[in-house]
Amino acid sequence: MSLHLGDTAPDFTQDSSEGPIHFHQWLGDSWGVLFSHPADFTPVCTTELGLTAKNREKFAARNVKVIALSVDPVESHTRWIKDINETQGVTVNFPILADADRKVSGLYDLIHPNASTTATVRSLFVIDPAKKIRLTITYPASTGRNFDEILRVIDSLQLTEYHSVATPGNWKDGEDVVIVPSLQDPEILAKKFPRGFRVVKPYLRYTPQPNR
Ligand code: BEZ
């Protein structure tokens, strides 16, 4: 099944390294990141899961729960987690779905047969508290993800969700943002942006990052 932005993230129940996960219930009111790994005991994935553990507080500060997926059983995940902890200097502190029957891989279209018939691609989904998919990125198995970029996109999504602003190209936390074009009412603009905004063109209005 091919998923698009704005679709409801498919719900499922699946085993994990922390016991069975009922996905929507597990997400609760949080944002979520679900990301897939080709297989256990692979080099790139080992580093990515280490980075996920290292960034735990940054995800938590953004009200984001993180869950990984690999198409191996729990027993394999348990042995792999020991290696991740040892080699990456972390304690894995989030569940890894054991998708041996590929139930979740099917729901989220994670097997791309022309890339590999057995391994999942390196896809990542950001899911909002309404369970809507807000971002998808898919990398080949051999390219590790950039966790600074994942956090940056979550910041951007949350700025749009909570402050009616969008983020320009190459935007970084702390830099000016742009007001979404749909917002035109002068009273609302004055209320939402008390520090003012700079009109370059009617559709290009810069304002200081509202939550800074
Ligand atoms: C991996 O570490 O997951 C990986 C590395 C090279 C090719 C495919 C996967």
Boltz pocket constraint, residues with backbone or C-beta under 6 A from the ligand:
constraints:
  - pocket:
      binder: B
      contacts: [[A, 38], [A, 39], [A, 42], [A, 43], [A, 44], [A, 45], [A, 46], [A, 141], [A, 142]]
      max_distance: 6.0
